[in-house]
Amino acid sequence: MTITLPLRPQEEARLIAVAQAKGLSTDALVREALDKFLSETSPGGAEGPTRSLHGLLAKYGPAPTAEEIDANRAEAFANFPRTDL
């Protein structure tokens, strides 16, 4: 398919300059931009942006410090192994 896109002279000059700066032809630059756009809007990407693990766990507040972990571990294993069995 061929698509004709009317550009103002300033837009055309910018497109050519960006393509040259990236070492691409103008066709390749437009194809790169189109591929990026289509991948963001394709049915495969329709579930929305992914969230980082930090973002998913942010509602739980800050993580425990190393000292808190050590104290909890010492408390949990204080009677382990039990010798009275």
Residue frames as a rotation matrix with the C-alpha (Angstrom) as fourth column:
MET 1
0.589 0.808 0.000 0.00
0.808 -0.589 0.000 0.00
0.000 0.000 -1.000 0.00
THR 2
-0.585 -0.715 0.383 1.20
0.704 -0.682 -0.200 3.50
0.404 0.153 0.902 -0.72
ILE 3
0.482 0.678 -0.555 0.13
0.852 -0.511 0.116 6.40
-0.205 -0.529 -0.824 1.45
THR 4
-0.227 -0.485 0.844 0.69
0.593 -0.756 -0.275 10.00
0.772 0.439 0.459 0.43
LEU 5
0.302 0.241 -0.922 1.18
0.924 -0.311 0.221 12.35
-0.233 -0.919 -0.317 3.34
PRO 6
0.469 -0.131 0.874 1.12
0.409 -0.845 -0.346 16.06
0.783 0.519 -0.342 2.59
LEU 7
0.195 -0.503 -0.842 3.83
0.948 -0.125 0.294 17.81
-0.253 -0.855 0.452 4.60
ARG 8
0.989 -0.003 -0.149 4.59
-0.022 -0.992 -0.124 21.48
-0.147 0.126 -0.981 4.99
PRO 9
0.563 -0.826 -0.014 8.09
-0.086 -0.042 -0.995 22.44
0.822 0.561 -0.094 3.81
GLN 10
-0.008 -0.560 0.828 9.28
-0.935 -0.289 -0.205 22.84
0.354 -0.776 -0.522 7.42
GLU 11
0.568 0.304 0.765 8.00
-0.615 0.775 0.148 19.38
-0.548 -0.555 0.626 8.33
GLU 12
0.973 -0.227 -0.049 9.65
0.114 0.653 -0.748 17.82
0.202 0.722 0.661 5.31
ALA 13
0.261 -0.928 0.265 12.97
-0.432 -0.358 -0.828 19.50
0.863 0.101 -0.494 6.13
ARG 14
0.052 -0.190 0.980 12.79
-0.995 0.073 0.067 18.27
-0.084 -0.979 -0.185 9.73
LEU 15
0.851 0.323 0.415 11.94
-0.293 0.946 -0.135 14.74
-0.437 -0.007 0.900 8.62
ILE 16
0.780 -0.617 -0.100 14.91
0.094 0.273 -0.957 14.68
0.618 0.738 0.271 6.26
ALA 17
0.054 -0.794 0.606 17.23
-0.719 -0.452 -0.528 16.11
0.693 -0.407 -0.595 8.93
VAL 18
0.291 0.115 0.950 16.16
-0.869 0.446 0.212 13.55
-0.400 -0.887 0.230 11.55
ALA 19
0.985 0.087 0.146 16.51
-0.015 0.900 -0.437 10.69
-0.169 0.428 0.888 9.08
GLN 20
0.517 -0.856 0.024 20.00
-0.088 -0.081 -0.993 11.83
0.851 0.511 -0.117 8.11
ALA 21
0.018 -0.501 0.865 21.00
-0.939 -0.306 -0.157 12.23
0.343 -0.810 -0.476 11.76
LYS 22
0.417 0.214 0.884 19.92
-0.619 0.778 0.104 8.63
-0.666 -0.590 0.457 12.41
GLY 23
-0.668 -0.731 -0.136 21.59
-0.566 0.380 0.732 7.40
-0.483 0.566 -0.668 9.23
LEU 24
-0.350 0.655 0.669 18.27
0.521 0.730 -0.442 6.27
-0.779 0.193 -0.597 7.75
SER 25
-0.843 0.271 0.465 16.30
0.341 -0.399 0.851 7.07
0.416 0.876 0.244 4.65
THR 26
-0.687 0.659 0.305 13.12
-0.726 -0.640 -0.252 9.02
0.030 -0.395 0.918 5.19
ASP 27
0.151 0.744 -0.650 11.13
-0.591 0.596 0.545 5.91
0.793 0.302 0.530 4.24
ALA 28
-0.247 -0.330 -0.911 12.95
0.432 0.804 -0.408 3.84
0.868 -0.494 -0.056 6.87
LEU 29
-0.989 -0.116 0.092 12.42
-0.017 -0.530 -0.848 6.53
0.147 -0.840 0.522 9.53
VAL 30
-0.306 0.949 0.074 8.69
-0.930 -0.315 0.190 6.71
0.204 -0.011 0.979 8.80
ARG 31
0.177 0.323 -0.930 8.48
-0.216 0.934 0.283 2.88
0.960 0.151 0.235 8.80
GLU 32
-0.689 -0.510 -0.515 10.24
0.403 0.321 -0.857 2.77
0.602 -0.798 -0.016 12.20
ALA 33
-0.888 0.396 0.235 7.79
-0.454 -0.672 -0.585 5.30
-0.074 -0.626 0.776 13.64
LEU 34
-0.018 0.926 -0.378 4.82
-0.881 0.164 0.443 3.48
0.472 0.341 0.813 12.11
ASP 35
-0.109 -0.095 -0.989 5.97
0.120 0.987 -0.108 0.10
0.987 -0.130 -0.096 13.46
LYS 36
-0.949 -0.256 -0.182 6.32
0.218 -0.121 -0.968 1.59
0.226 -0.959 0.170 16.95
PHE 37
-0.603 0.787 0.127 2.86
-0.796 -0.585 -0.155 3.14
-0.048 -0.195 0.980 16.74
LEU 38
0.129 0.691 -0.711 1.26
-0.671 0.589 0.450 -0.07
0.730 0.419 0.539 15.47
SER 39
-0.433 -0.334 -0.838 2.90
0.310 0.818 -0.485 -2.21
0.847 -0.469 -0.250 18.17
GLU 40
-0.997 0.068 0.024 1.51
-0.051 -0.419 -0.906 0.11
-0.052 -0.905 0.422 20.86
THR 41
-0.373 0.922 -0.103 -2.01
-0.858 -0.385 -0.339 0.03
-0.352 -0.039 0.935 19.43
SER 42
-0.539 0.146 -0.830 -2.20
-0.498 0.739 0.454 -3.56
0.679 0.658 -0.326 18.19
PRO 43
0.560 0.824 -0.079 -4.64
-0.463 0.391 0.796 -6.05
0.687 -0.409 0.601 19.72
GLY 44
0.259 -0.548 -0.795 -1.67
0.621 0.725 -0.297 -7.79
0.739 -0.417 0.528 21.39
GLY 45
-0.792 -0.608 -0.048 -0.84
0.455 -0.537 -0.710 -4.58
0.406 -0.585 0.702 23.25
ALA 46
-0.129 0.851 0.509 -4.45
-0.067 -0.520 0.852 -3.78
0.989 0.076 0.124 24.12
GLU 47
0.346 0.298 -0.890 -4.10
0.786 0.426 0.448 -4.89
0.513 -0.854 -0.087 27.74
GLY 48
0.967 0.035 0.253 -2.43
-0.067 -0.922 0.380 -1.58
0.247 -0.384 -0.890 28.50
PRO 49
0.175 -0.973 0.153 0.97
-0.612 -0.229 -0.757 -0.62
0.772 0.039 -0.635 29.75
THR 50
0.320 -0.149 -0.936 2.79
0.563 0.824 0.062 -2.97
0.761 -0.547 0.348 32.05
ARG 51
0.780 -0.059 0.623 3.52
-0.486 -0.685 0.543 -1.91
0.394 -0.726 -0.563 35.59
SER 52
-0.268 -0.943 -0.198 6.77
-0.433 0.302 -0.849 -2.51
0.860 -0.142 -0.489 37.35
LEU 53
-0.014 0.192 -0.981 6.92
0.667 0.733 0.134 -4.74
0.745 -0.652 -0.139 40.39
HIS 54
-0.887 -0.329 -0.323 7.78
0.461 -0.603 -0.651 -1.67
0.019 -0.727 0.687 42.44
GLY 55
-0.741 0.654 0.150 4.57
-0.569 -0.731 0.376 -0.02
0.356 0.193 0.915 41.25
LEU 56
0.015 0.779 -0.627 2.48
-0.098 0.625 0.775 -3.08
0.995 0.050 0.086 42.01
LEU 57
0.036 -0.081 -0.996 3.82
0.849 0.529 -0.012 -3.40
0.528 -0.845 0.088 45.56
ALA 58
-0.707 -0.384 0.594 3.93
0.130 -0.896 -0.424 0.32
0.696 -0.223 0.683 46.40
LYS 59
0.190 0.886 0.423 0.58
-0.420 -0.317 0.851 0.13
0.888 -0.339 0.312 48.21
TYR 60
0.681 0.043 -0.731 2.18
0.498 0.705 0.505 -2.07
0.537 -0.708 0.458 50.89
GLY 61
0.942 -0.318 0.108 4.64
-0.318 -0.738 0.596 0.62
-0.110 -0.596 -0.796 51.95
PRO 62
0.184 -0.966 -0.185 8.38
-0.927 -0.107 -0.360 0.38
0.328 0.237 -0.914 52.43
ALA 63
0.403 -0.147 -0.903 10.09
0.019 0.988 -0.152 -2.98
0.915 0.044 0.401 52.78
PRO 64
0.993 -0.085 -0.079 11.30
0.084 0.060 0.995 -4.11
-0.080 -0.995 0.066 56.19
THR 65
0.424 -0.905 0.024 14.88
-0.883 -0.419 -0.214 -3.27
0.204 0.070 -0.977 57.09
ALA 66
-0.066 -0.562 -0.825 17.54
-0.224 0.814 -0.536 -5.93
0.972 0.149 -0.180 57.48
GLU 67
-0.896 -0.266 0.356 17.35
-0.376 0.026 -0.926 -5.49
0.237 -0.964 -0.124 61.27
GLU 68
-0.089 0.950 0.300 13.58
-0.947 0.013 -0.322 -6.06
-0.310 -0.313 0.898 61.25
ILE 69
0.483 0.207 -0.851 14.00
-0.612 0.775 -0.159 -9.18
0.626 0.597 0.501 59.15
ASP 70
-0.505 -0.759 -0.411 16.67
-0.145 0.544 -0.826 -10.51
0.850 -0.358 -0.385 61.51
ALA 71
-0.772 0.274 0.574 14.48
-0.622 -0.139 -0.771 -9.82
-0.131 -0.952 0.277 64.56
ASN 72
0.302 0.945 -0.125 11.46
-0.948 0.284 -0.146 -11.56
-0.102 0.162 0.981 62.97
ARG 73
0.260 -0.298 -0.919 13.59
-0.399 0.833 -0.383 -14.52
0.879 0.467 0.097 61.95
ALA 74
-0.799 -0.599 0.045 15.04
-0.251 0.265 -0.931 -14.83
0.546 -0.755 -0.362 65.47
GLU 75
-0.442 0.726 0.527 11.55
-0.827 -0.104 -0.552 -14.70
-0.346 -0.680 0.646 66.98
ALA 76
0.480 0.696 -0.535 10.14
-0.856 0.505 -0.111 -17.27
0.193 0.511 0.838 64.55
PHE 77
0.377 -0.413 -0.829 12.95
-0.078 0.878 -0.473 -19.75
0.923 0.243 0.299 65.10
ALA 78
-0.072 -0.403 0.912 13.49
-0.915 -0.338 -0.222 -19.16
0.398 -0.850 -0.344 68.82
ASN 79
0.145 0.218 0.965 12.11
-0.726 0.686 -0.046 -22.62
-0.672 -0.694 0.258 69.73
PHE 80
0.950 0.179 -0.255 13.41
-0.311 0.610 -0.729 -24.49
0.025 0.772 0.635 66.70
PRO 81
-0.233 0.571 -0.788 14.29
-0.115 0.788 0.605 -27.29
0.966 0.231 -0.118 66.87
ARG 82
0.427 0.475 0.769 12.30
-0.831 -0.129 0.541 -28.15
0.356 -0.871 0.340 69.91
THR 83
-0.603 -0.743 -0.291 14.07
-0.505 0.638 -0.581 -30.51
0.617 -0.203 -0.760 72.30
ASP 84
-0.582 0.422 0.695 11.03
-0.692 0.191 -0.696 -31.40
-0.427 -0.886 0.181 74.40
LEU 85
0.392 0.770 -0.503 9.51
-0.918 0.364 -0.159 -33.76
0.061 0.524 0.849 71.85
